[in-house]
Amino acid sequence: MNILEQNKEKINGKLETFDRMIINGYLLNLQNYRHFLYYLIQNNVKLKDFDKFASEQTEELCKHIDSYIKENNVENIYLNSGKTDKNEIVMNILKNNPNKKGLITVLSSVELCNTMTVKPNHETKKLEVTSRSTKCKHYYFYFNDEEFGLMFLKIQTWFPYNVQVYINGREYLSKLLDKNNIKYEMYNNSFSYIEDFEKAQKLADSILNKKISDSFDGMVEKINIHLPKIRNIFNHSYYWCIDQCEFATDINFKSREDLSLFYKTLVETTYFTFSSEDIYSFFGRNVNYINTLKKGEIVSDLRNRYQGYRIKFKINNNQIKMYDKGNNLRIEVTINNPKDFKVLKIKENDETGEVVETKEWVPMGKSISNLYRYVEISKNITKRYIEALPDINTDEVPLKEIEKISQRAEINDRVYSGINILNEENLKIFSEISKGEYLINGFTNKMIRKNIFENSEDKKTINKTTRLLSKLKAHGLIKKVANKNKYYLTTSGRKIINSILIYTKKTLLT
């Protein structure tokens, strides 16, 4: 029985839709040396005159943007640092004028960027097109958009005029709810109340049927004055790529209290219960997948933040996390590395002289055309995660298991004494070996000694830790990796230790 079934009387509904989305726009031909050179030729620009041409282009763009700002009667606020909290500035503006629609304000700052330039090649003694990293002025256009809600579009003012769009799926959905006269209430980027969850979900699903890149094209068309000429030369506009996609499932409880009754225990139990095999399976992988990853690319993390409790599992820069948001239990999937997943593509095979289209699973790219696949993958990850969440609706402690480890154990004609579960030192050991950092990579004798004992390199301490680990292994709480000095908690060990720690109040979330 999953968490939805366990708490069905306390749940209003479930909502699956996008959360934060960051989309980058590139004029691809201006990223290519040969094509960029062609662009200069089409503009009758000699390489030696490039600096002057580039400065004029940037100046023209900035003048156009300034005129656009004046036409919309908004303020252009220059920031001395790119690290300034832009969201806070925008929120203060909206606080003073909450009903303002369209362009709200424009922020500008000098930030790092990648640009095209012309430099002398000292070997060939000739000028050539190249790329470089430098700083230039960026504009942030903040909109209370009719379609997307609160969002921004950023543009760099030097070649190749890269843009970035930020939208929020909850904001997007709120506009659709307004248009369809569905009542709702929002709290901290979540819906605390929705009149009809079924209709809301259908509207959320409909977002995928819209080509949102068309809207981005329309926005940037008004800002980048050079775009018509670029499009005329190369016959294409911006190519839109997903830089980051967060897809969140909110389980909406009737009250914050209903969720609070069990949420802390759920987080703790999840932390102690999920194994590395579980985490791999959420992402559609088996254990052997670890062999393809570089060191440090797998993370399990448990935090008690001021907003509340949060647990996160991360593999190869893709992650799933769970946290509470008002009366919502949120499970959020973030895909930063799409190549870890596959997408079905149509390929042409003309080896025989006849064009034959075949479908083939290939690593997923960042093109916005793959957005539907991002959703499919995120939903599958979330579904597996929800099904795996432990049943915490019972106060039943595995007494038989605890009683068993409290008694003597005989392994290979060797007798091991029982484990005193109330012993302070044993509780420290339990808490240590249950840490998330060991969940994936395991732990060694030395790791445990270092974090438990003051004199970790003392011979007596080494022998003592060895005996303790042997006892835990004999009672089936931990297992040793073959031909390695590494240990992992067993499935039963996690359950038993989890129960002991929770009910002795030796929990990590205090």
C-alpha positions in Angstrom: 0.0 0.0 0.0 1.6 3.3 -1.1 1.4 6.6 0.6 -1.6 7.7 -1.6 -3.6 4.7 -0.6 -2.5 4.9 3.1 -3.8 8.5 3.4 -6.6 8.7 0.9 -9.0 10.0 3.4 -6.7 12.9 4.2 -5.7 13.8 0.6 -7.6 16.3 -1.6 -5.8 15.3 -4.8 -2.5 15.0 -6.7 -1.0 17.4 -9.2 1.8 16.7 -11.7 3.3 19.5 -13.6 6.5 21.5 -14.3 8.1 23.5 -11.6 11.2 25.6 -12.6 12.3 25.5 -16.2 15.4 27.1 -17.7 15.5 27.2 -21.5 18.5 28.5 -23.5 18.2 30.0 -26.9 21.1 29.8 -29.4 21.6 31.3 -32.9 23.5 28.1 -34.0 25.2 29.5 -37.1 26.7 32.4 -35.1 28.3 29.7 -32.8 30.1 28.2 -35.8 33.4 29.8 -37.0 32.8 29.1 -40.7 29.2 30.3 -40.6 30.1 33.3 -38.5 32.7 34.3 -41.1 30.0 33.9 -43.8 27.8 36.2 -41.7 30.5 38.9 -41.7 31.0 38.5 -45.4 27.2 39.0 -46.0 27.5 42.2 -44.0 30.5 43.4 -46.0 32.7 43.4 -42.9 36.4 42.8 -43.2 38.1 40.9 -40.4 40.3 43.9 -39.6 37.1 46.0 -39.1 35.4 43.4 -36.9 35.9 45.3 -33.5 34.2 48.4 -34.9 31.4 46.4 -36.4 30.8 44.4 -33.2 30.8 47.5 -31.1 28.3 49.2 -33.4 26.0 46.1 -33.3 26.1 46.0 -29.5 25.4 49.8 -29.3 22.5 49.5 -31.7 21.0 46.6 -29.7 21.3 48.5 -26.4 19.7 51.6 -27.9 16.8 49.5 -29.2 16.4 47.9 -25.8 16.4 51.3 -24.1 13.7 52.5 -26.5 11.7 49.3 -25.8 11.9 49.9 -22.1 10.7 53.5 -22.5 7.8 52.4 -24.7 6.7 50.1 -21.9 7.1 52.7 -19.3 9.2 50.6 -16.9 12.4 51.2 -15.0 15.8 49.9 -16.1 17.7 49.1 -13.0 21.4 48.6 -13.3 23.0 46.1 -10.9 26.6 46.6 -9.8 26.9 42.9 -9.2 25.4 39.9 -11.1 24.9 38.2 -7.7 22.3 40.7 -6.5 19.0 39.0 -5.6 17.0 39.9 -8.7 13.9 38.1 -7.5 13.7 40.2 -4.4 13.8 43.4 -6.5 11.0 42.1 -8.8 8.9 41.0 -5.8 9.1 44.5 -4.2 8.0 46.1 -7.5 5.0 43.7 -7.7 4.2 44.4 -4.1 3.7 48.1 -5.0 1.8 47.3 -8.2 0.4 43.7 -7.9 -2.0 44.1 -10.9 0.7 45.1 -13.4 0.7 43.0 -16.5 3.2 42.6 -19.3 6.7 43.9 -18.9 7.3 44.7 -15.2 10.9 45.9 -15.1 14.3 45.4 -16.7 17.4 44.6 -14.8 20.9 44.9 -16.3 24.4 43.8 -15.2 27.8 43.0 -16.6 28.3 39.2 -16.5 30.5 36.5 -18.0 29.6 35.3 -21.5 30.9 33.4 -24.4 31.3 35.4 -27.6 32.7 35.3 -31.1 35.6 37.6 -32.0 38.5 38.1 -34.4 42.1 37.6 -33.3 45.5 37.4 -35.1 47.0 33.9 -35.5 50.7 34.4 -34.7 51.6 31.3 -36.6 49.8 32.0 -39.8 50.2 35.8 -39.4 46.5 36.1 -40.3 43.3 37.2 -38.7 40.8 34.5 -37.9 37.4 34.0 -36.2 37.5 32.5 -32.8 35.5 32.3 -29.6 36.4 33.7 -26.1 35.1 34.1 -22.7 34.7 37.6 -21.5 32.2 40.0 -19.8 29.4 42.0 -21.4 26.2 43.7 -20.5 23.1 41.4 -20.0 19.5 42.5 -19.8 16.8 40.7 -17.8 13.3 41.3 -19.0 10.7 40.4 -16.3 7.2 39.8 -17.4 3.9 39.1 -15.8 3.0 37.3 -18.9 -0.6 36.5 -20.0 0.5 32.9 -20.9 3.4 32.0 -18.5 2.8 34.3 -15.5 5.9 35.7 -13.8 9.0 34.9 -15.9 12.1 36.5 -17.3 14.1 36.6 -20.6 17.8 37.3 -20.5 19.9 38.4 -23.5 23.6 39.0 -23.8 24.4 42.1 -25.9 27.5 40.8 -27.7 27.7 38.1 -30.4 26.2 35.6 -30.6 23.3 37.1 -28.6 22.5 34.1 -26.5 19.3 34.2 -24.6 17.9 32.4 -21.5 14.2 32.1 -20.5 13.0 31.2 -17.1 9.4 30.1 -16.5 7.6 28.3 -13.7 5.1 25.6 -14.3 3.0 26.6 -11.3 2.7 30.1 -12.6 1.9 28.8 -16.1 -0.9 26.6 -14.7 -2.3 29.4 -12.6 -3.0 31.4 -15.8 -4.8 28.3 -17.3 -6.9 27.9 -14.1 -7.8 31.6 -14.3 -8.9 31.2 -18.0 -11.0 28.2 -17.1 -12.6 29.7 -14.0 -11.2 27.1 -11.6 -10.7 28.5 -8.1 -7.4 28.0 -6.4 -5.1 29.3 -3.7 -1.4 29.5 -3.8 1.3 29.3 -1.1 5.0 29.6 -1.8 5.0 28.3 -5.4 2.4 25.6 -4.7 -1.3 25.2 -4.8 -2.7 24.9 -1.3 -6.2 24.6 -2.7 -7.6 23.7 -6.1 -11.4 23.5 -6.7 -11.1 20.6 -9.1 -7.9 18.6 -9.2 -9.0 16.4 -12.1 -9.6 19.4 -14.4 -6.4 21.1 -13.1 -4.4 18.0 -14.1 -5.9 18.0 -17.6 -4.9 21.6 -18.0 -1.4 20.8 -16.8 -1.2 18.0 -19.3 -2.3 20.3 -22.1 0.9 22.3 -21.7 2.7 19.6 -23.5 0.5 20.1 -26.6 1.6 23.7 -27.0 4.7 24.7 -28.9 6.0 27.1 -26.2 9.1 27.9 -28.2 6.8 29.9 -30.6 6.0 32.2 -27.6 9.8 32.6 -26.9 10.4 33.5 -30.6 7.8 36.2 -30.3 9.4 37.7 -27.2 12.9 37.7 -28.4 11.8 39.1 -31.8 10.8 42.4 -30.0 14.1 42.6 -28.2 16.9 41.5 -30.6 16.8 44.1 -33.4 19.4 42.1 -35.4 17.3 38.9 -35.5 15.5 39.7 -38.9 18.8 40.1 -40.7 20.3 37.0 -39.1 17.2 35.0 -40.0 17.3 36.3 -43.6 20.9 35.1 -44.0 20.6 31.7 -42.4 16.9 31.0 -42.7 16.4 30.1 -39.1 15.9 31.7 -35.7 16.8 30.7 -32.2 17.3 27.0 -31.4 15.8 26.3 -27.9 17.4 23.9 -25.5 16.4 22.8 -22.0 19.1 23.8 -19.6 17.1 22.5 -16.5 13.8 20.9 -16.1 12.1 20.4 -12.7 8.9 18.2 -12.7 7.1 18.1 -9.4 4.3 16.0 -8.1 2.3 17.6 -5.2 0.2 15.4 -3.0 -2.2 17.8 -1.5 -3.4 17.1 2.0 -6.6 18.5 3.5 -4.5 20.3 6.2 -0.9 21.0 7.1 -1.5 19.1 10.3 -2.5 15.9 8.5 0.8 15.9 6.7 2.9 16.9 9.7 1.6 14.0 11.7 3.8 11.5 9.8 6.1 13.5 7.5 9.1 13.7 9.8 8.9 10.0 10.4 8.4 9.3 6.7 11.6 11.2 5.9 13.6 9.4 8.6 12.2 6.0 7.6 12.9 6.7 3.9 16.5 7.7 4.7 17.2 4.5 6.6 15.2 2.2 4.4 16.3 3.0 0.8 19.3 1.1 -0.4 21.6 1.8 -3.3 19.6 -0.7 -5.4 16.4 1.3 -4.7 18.0 4.5 -5.8 19.3 3.1 -9.0 15.9 1.6 -9.7 14.1 4.9 -9.4 16.2 6.2 -12.3 15.6 3.0 -14.3 19.1 1.6 -13.6 20.5 -1.6 -12.1 23.3 -1.8 -9.7 25.9 -2.4 -12.5 25.2 1.2 -13.5 27.6 2.4 -10.9 30.5 1.0 -12.9 29.8 3.6 -15.6 29.9 6.6 -13.3 32.8 8.7 -12.1 33.7 8.9 -8.5 31.5 11.4 -6.6 28.6 11.4 -9.0 26.2 9.6 -6.6 24.8 11.5 -3.6 22.2 10.9 -1.0 21.4 13.9 1.2 19.2 14.5 4.2 18.7 18.1 5.5 16.7 19.8 8.2 16.3 23.3 6.6 14.5 26.3 8.0 11.7 25.5 5.4 11.4 22.0 6.6 12.8 18.5 6.1 14.2 17.5 2.7 15.7 14.3 1.4 17.5 14.1 -1.9 19.0 11.3 -4.1 21.2 12.3 -6.9 22.8 10.2 -9.7 25.0 11.7 -12.4 23.6 15.2 -11.9 20.0 14.0 -12.1 18.0 14.0 -8.9 14.8 13.2 -7.0 14.0 14.9 -3.8 11.1 15.0 -1.4 10.0 17.9 0.9 7.0 19.4 2.5 5.5 22.7 1.1 2.6 23.9 3.2 0.0 21.2 3.0 1.7 19.6 0.0 4.0 16.6 0.0 6.2 17.4 -3.0 8.3 14.9 -4.9 10.4 16.6 -7.5 12.6 15.2 -10.3 15.3 17.4 -11.9 17.0 16.3 -15.1 20.3 18.1 -15.8 21.9 15.3 -17.7 19.4 14.1 -20.3 22.0 11.8 -22.0 21.5 9.4 -19.2 18.1 8.6 -20.7 16.9 7.5 -24.1 14.5 9.0 -26.6 13.0 7.3 -29.7 14.2 8.9 -32.8 13.4 8.4 -36.5 16.5 7.8 -38.6 16.9 7.6 -42.3 18.9 4.7 -43.8 19.8 5.1 -47.4 22.7 2.5 -47.7 20.7 0.6 -50.4 19.8 3.8 -52.3 16.3 3.6 -50.9 15.4 5.9 -48.1 14.0 3.9 -45.2 12.9 5.4 -42.0 13.7 3.4 -38.8 13.1 4.1 -35.2 16.0 3.9 -32.8 16.5 4.6 -29.1 19.3 7.2 -28.7 20.7 9.3 -25.8 18.3 12.1 -25.1 19.4 15.6 -26.1 18.5 19.0 -24.6 16.3 20.1 -27.5 13.0 21.5 -26.4 11.3 19.0 -28.8 12.2 16.4 -26.2 10.1 18.1 -23.5 7.5 15.4 -23.7 10.1 12.8 -22.9 11.4 14.7 -19.9 7.9 14.4 -18.6 7.6 10.7 -19.3 10.8 10.0 -17.5 10.1 12.2 -14.6 6.6 10.6 -14.1 8.2 7.1 -14.2 10.9 8.0 -11.6 8.2 9.6 -9.4 5.9 6.6 -9.7 8.7 4.2 -8.7 9.7 6.4 -5.8 6.1 6.7 -4.4 5.6 2.9 -4.7 8.9 2.4 -2.8 8.1 4.8 0.1 7.9 2.8 3.3 4.7 2.2 5.1 4.8 4.4 8.2 1.2 4.1 9.2 2.0 1.6 11.9 3.6 1.8 15.3 4.6 -1.8 15.1 8.2 -2.3 15.9 9.9 -5.4 14.5 10.1 -6.9 18.0 11.0 -10.4 16.8 14.0 -9.1 14.8 15.1 -6.8 17.7 14.8 -9.6 20.2 16.8 -11.9 17.9 19.8 -9.5 17.7 19.7 -9.1 21.5 20.4 -12.8 21.8 23.6 -14.8 21.2 24.5 -15.8 17.6 26.6 -18.7 16.5 28.3 -18.4 13.1 30.8 -21.1 11.9 31.3 -22.5 15.4 32.0 -19.0 16.8 29.7 -17.5 19.4 28.8 -13.7 19.3 27.1 -12.0 22.2 23.8 -10.3 21.8 23.6 -6.5 21.0 22.5 -4.2 23.7 20.2 -1.8 21.7 20.1 0.8 24.5 23.8 1.0 25.0 24.9 4.6 24.2 27.9 3.5 22.2 25.9 1.1 20.1 23.4 3.8 19.4 26.2 6.0 18.2 27.4 3.2 15.9 23.8 2.7 14.6 23.5 6.4 13.8 26.9 6.5 12.1 26.5 3.5 9.8 23.1 4.8 8.8 24.4 8.0 7.3 23.5 8.8 3.7 27.1 9.1 2.7 27.5 5.4 3.3 24.3 4.4 1.6 25.9 4.2 -1.8 29.6 3.7 -1.2 29.6 1.8 2.0 31.9 2.3 5.0 35.2 1.0 6.4 36.5 0.3 9.9 38.6 3.4 9.7 35.6 5.7 8.7 33.6 4.5 11.7 36.5 4.8 14.2 37.2 8.4 13.0 33.7 9.6 13.6 32.9 7.6 16.8 36.1 7.5 18.9 38.5 10.2 19.9 41.6 8.0 19.7 40.7 6.5 16.4 44.2 5.2 15.6 44.7 3.6 19.0 45.2 -0.2 18.8 42.6 -0.9 21.4 40.1 1.3 19.5 40.9 -0.5 16.2 40.4 -3.9 17.8 37.2 -2.7 19.5 35.7 -1.5 16.3 36.7 -4.7 14.5 34.8 -6.7 17.1 31.8 -4.5 16.9 31.6 -4.7 13.1 32.0 -8.5 13.4 29.1 -8.7 15.8 26.9 -6.6 13.6 27.8 -8.8 10.6 27.1 -12.0 12.6 23.6 -10.7 13.5 22.9 -9.8 9.9 22.8 -6.1 10.3 25.7 -5.4 7.9 27.3 -7.3 5.1 30.9 -7.2 3.8 31.8 -6.7 0.2 33.8 -9.7 -1.1 37.6 -9.0 -1.4 37.1 -5.5 0.0 37.2 -4.0 3.5 33.9 -2.3 3.0 30.5 -2.8 4.7 26.9 -2.0 3.8 23.7 -2.1 5.9 21.5 -5.1 4.9 17.9 -4.6 4.1 16.8 -6.1 7.5 19.6 -4.1 9.2 18.2 -0.9 7.9 14.7 -1.7 9.1 15.8 -2.8 12.5 18.3 0.1 13.1 15.7 2.6 11.8 13.1 1.4 14.3 15.7 1.5 17.1 16.8 5.0 16.3 13.4 6.4 15.9 12.0 4.9 19.0 15.0 5.8 21.1 14.7 9.4 19.7 18.2 9.1 18.3 17.0 10.5 15.0 19.0 12.7 12.7 16.3 15.3 12.2 16.2 17.3 15.5 
